[in-house]
Amino acid sequence: MVAAIAPLAAPVDPAEALRRIAFLLERQRAGTFRVEAFRKAVGVVRDTGPEELRSRARAGTLQELPGIGKSTAAVVAEALGGELPAYLSQLQEEARTPLVTGGEQLLAQLRGDLHSHSTWSDGGSPIEEMVLAAVELDHEYLAMTDHSPRLTIANGLSVERLTRQLAVVDAVNASLDGSFRLLRGIEVDILEDGSLDQTDAMLGRLDIVVASVHSKLRMAAEPMTRRMVAAVAHPQTNVLGHCTGRLVTGGRGKRPQSEFDARAVFEACAEHDVAVEINSRPERCDPPDELLELALGIGCLFSIDSDSHAPGQLEMKAYGCERATRLGVPAERVVNTWDLDRLLAWAGKG
């Protein structure tokens, strides 16, 4: 069951206090600079011996450490003093308010997330940090779906780099107690001819393949439809990611949705047992309500995903659950409400 993260109480480790603040800032969609200040401070604190930290706190010289500023120094000093840092307390109080009202029952039925990113591509945190947050949120599984090689702006993974990442995923799973599974995955670009931007051999090694359009979003409707239908028909495709590519708010501005024959695309999804992603990022809110209703009527499966690029964004599935509930999507049709065995059997397409 996907749950809200439990608040921290005093006494708290300084690094853990800083880490939780970064998580809560990400949850609020705070500016990248603010979040990075706290995440960088976590590393500095962990690399500094506890005696030195205490000595500097007493002397008021914590800010002489590289990467420690006024706000982060205050958090460290308060935590070392046995207090719950005031800034952390404030953010935890604010987090008591749900991200959105509605969809709580469906959110409680989600077992995991099939779309997330790490520092291996354009995410802001390492794999291990994403896993730790997912475990704290009571996920049973998380698919690590970094980008494919053609998306150079996002540092997409070549065959060689993806191979190395899979070894890291295996090592992470080996270190866990079996109650959580990090899934081998990718968000693979749908190329202009509808082929997928990774070798079939590599795709065959993965648990989850999310296929998304990231380029030539304004191509004409007919070739875009052919492109998307071909990608959905690929035997390794499991999820059609953020299908319209639109942006409705946020720092990247607005972007209109791509033009394609949505009925043809969703009928292909239903035929090939591919889930339509309900992308929960507020700046995407994709697909739009009318297309989600069309996919529902056609009989499609869905995956409610965070498309998280940072640990604090994993909770954004609440937005997708609110929309799915409001539009009448039954939980049984949402693949990430399924247990791991059923999910993997479906993803393997039998």
N, C-alpha and C positions, 0 to 999 in steps of 0.2 A: 504494500500500500504506500503510495506517495503521500508524505506528510510534511507539515511545516517543521522547520528545524527547531529543536528545543533551545530555549534561551540559556545563556551562561549565567552562572552566579558566582559571587566571590567565595573563596579566593580563585583567581584565574591566572593562568600562565600568561606573561606579557605577549609572547608571540601568538598565542591562541586568541587573545583579545584583539590584536591587530588583524589577524586573519578573519575573525568574525565581523569586524567592522567593514573590511573590504567586501565580504559576502553581502552584508546588508546594504551597502552602498550600491553594489551591482543590482541587487533586487529592486532598488529604487530608481534604477537607470541613471545613476549619478554620472558626472563627467569622468572620462577616462583618466584624466590627470589626478583627480582626487583618489580614485580607486588604486591607481598604480603607486601612489605615495604610501599607502598602507601595505600593499602587497610587497613592495620593495623593503619596507621597514621590517616585515616578518623575517626576511632573509638575514638582514643585518643583526637583528636580535638573536636569531638562532645561531649565528656565527660568532657572537660575542659571549664570552663566559659569564655565568650568572654572578660571580663575584664582581667582575668589572662593571656589569650593569648596576648592581646595587651600589657600588662605590661611586659611579657617575651620578646615579640618582640622588645620593646624599650630597654630592658636591655640586649638583645642578649643571653637569657637563654632558648630559646625554646628547645634546644637539651637536656636540663635536664629532659624534659618530657620523660617517657618511650615510646619507639617506635618512637621517632622523631629523625631523623638523619640530616646530613648536607643538603641533597637534599630536604627532606620534610620540614625542617625548612625554607629553602629559599622560597619554594612555599607559606607557611603559611604567612611569613613576607611580601612578595610581595602582596599577596591578601589582607592582613590587611591594607596595604598602599594604597589600591585602584587601584593597577596595575593588569594587566593580567600577571600572573607569566610567566617568560621567558620560562621555560621548557614546560609549557602547550601551550604557543604560538607556540613553535617549533613543538610539536607533532601535533597540529591542522593543521599547515601548511603542514606537511608531510601527514596527513590524507586526504588532498585535492586530492591526487592521488588515484584513485580507486584501490582496491585490485587486480582487474583483468580487462582486456579490453575484452568486449564482454558479451552478456547476459543481458545487462542493461534493455531492454524492458521486459524480463521475470521477472527479479528481481523486477521491479516496479509493476508487477502483483501479486506477492506473498502477501498474506494477513497475513501469520503467519508462525510458525515453530512447527513441531510435534516431535521434539527430543531435549531435553535439560536436564541438570542436575544441582543439587544444593548441598549444604553442607549436605543434608540429605543422600547422598551417596558419590560419589567421585568428586562432583563439588567444586568450590572454593569460591562460594558466596551463601548467603542465598536466599531463594525463593523471598523475597521481593525485593532484589537487581536485580535479574534476571527480575522480572516483571517491575521494574522501567526502566531498559534499553530497554526492549521490547516496552514499551509505548513510550519512547523517539524516538525509531526507527519507530514509526507509525505502529507497528504490531496491528492487530485486535485480535489475539489470540496467545497463546503460550502453548504447552503441556509440563507439568512438568513430565519427564519420568525418574525418578531415578531408580537405578538398583534393581533387585529382590534378595531374600535372599541367593541363592547359591553363588553369587558373593561376597564372604566375603571380598576379598581384596578391594572391592569398597564399603564396608559397606552397602550391599544390604538390602532392606526393608522387614522385616518380616510382617506378617499380622497385628500385633499390631502396628508396626511403620508406616506402610502404612495407617492404619486407622487414626492415629494421624496426618499424613501429609494431608490427605484429609480434615480434619477439618481446617487445616491451609489454604489450598487452598480455601475452602468455605469462610473463614474469609477475605482473600485477595479480593475475588470477591465481597463480601458484602461491602468492603470499597471503591470500585471503582464506577465510574459513569455509567457503562454499556457500554462504548465505547470500552472496552477491556475485554477479557475473558481468565482467566487462566484455562486451561483444566486439568482435572484429568487424569493422565496417568502413564505409567510405561514402562521401557525397560526391558522386561521379558526375562530371559535366556531360550533358547531352549535346553532342556536336551538331553541326548544321545539317548533316545528312542523317541524323538520328542514331548514329553509333555512339557508344559509350567511351569516355576518355580514360580507359584503362584496359589492360589486356584481359582476355577471357580467362586466362590461367590465374591471374591475380584475383579477379572477381570471384572465381570459383573457390578461393581460399577464405572468403569472407562469410560472416554470418548474416550481415544486413547490408544491402546496397540501396542507397537513396539516390535517385537519378533526378537531376535538376538542370534547368536551362539558366545559364549565367551570361551568355553572349548573344549578340544579334537579337535582342529582346523585341525589337520593333520590326522584325521581318514580316512579310505579308502572311495573312491568315492561312492560306492554303499550304504553303511550304512549312509553316510552323506546325500545323496540324499533322502533316506527314512526319515531321521530325519527332514530335512527341509520341505519336502512335508507334513509330518504329522503336523508340526507346522503351516504351511500356511493354512491347512485345519481346524484348530481349529476355531470355530465360533467367538471367541473373538479377533483373530488376525487382525489388521488393516494394519500394515506396516511391511515388512521384512527388518530389519535393516542391514546395511553394510554387504551384503550377502557373500562376499568372505573372510572377516576378514583380508585382507592383510594390510600391512603397507609399504609405499613406501619411506618415509622420516621421519625425526623428531627425537626427543630425545630417543624414545623407540627403535630406529633402524628399520631395515627392516624385513618384515615377508612375506613369499609367500602366495598366495591365497589358500584357501581350494579347494579341488577337489570334484566336484559333477556334476551331469547331469544338467547343467544350463537350458536346454530346458524343462526338466521335472519340475524343480522348478518354472520356470516362467510361464509355462502352468498352474500349480497349482495356482499361483498368479492370473492369468487372470480368471480362473474358479471360484475362491473363492472371487474375488473382493478385493484382497489384493494389496496394493501399494508396488512397489519396491522402496526402499529408494535410492536416489542419495545423498550419504553422502558427504557433502561438505568440511569436514576437509581435508586440504592439505596432511596430513600424510596418509590418507585413500584413497581418490579419488576412492571410491567404489560405484558401480561396475566398473570394467575397461571398456573402451570404447566399446570393442567388445561385452561384455556381455550386456551393456546398449542398444546397437543396436539390439541385439537378443531379449531383453525384449520388445523393441519398436515394432519390427516386429510381435511379438506374440500378441500384443495388450494390454500390461500391463498398469496399472495406475502407477504414480510415486509420490513420496513425496520428495521435495528438502529440506533437513534439515541441520542444522548447527552442530548437535550433540555437542552443546556448553556446556562446563564445566565452563564457566566464561562469564560475560556480554559482554565483548569485542569480544567474538567469535561469537556472534549472526550474525554479518555482514558477516561471512564466507559463507553464502548461495550464495554470489556472485560467488564463485568458481563453485558451483553446477549449477548455472544458465548459466554460460559460457559454461560448458560442454553440458548441455541439449540443449542449443541453437545451438551449433556447430554440434551436432549430430541429430538435427531435431525433438526434442521432442516438440510436440505442447502444448501450455499453458493449453488447456482444459483437457489434460491428467495428469496434475500436481494437485493433490488434494488440496494442500495448496494455490492454486490460487482461490479456491472456497470460497464463503461466509460461515459464521459460520453455518447457518441453513443447507445448503447443505452438508457441511463437516460432521456435526453430524448425519445427516440422513444416509449418506454413512457409517460412522463408526459404526452406530447401525445396519448396514446390513438390514435395512428395518424392 
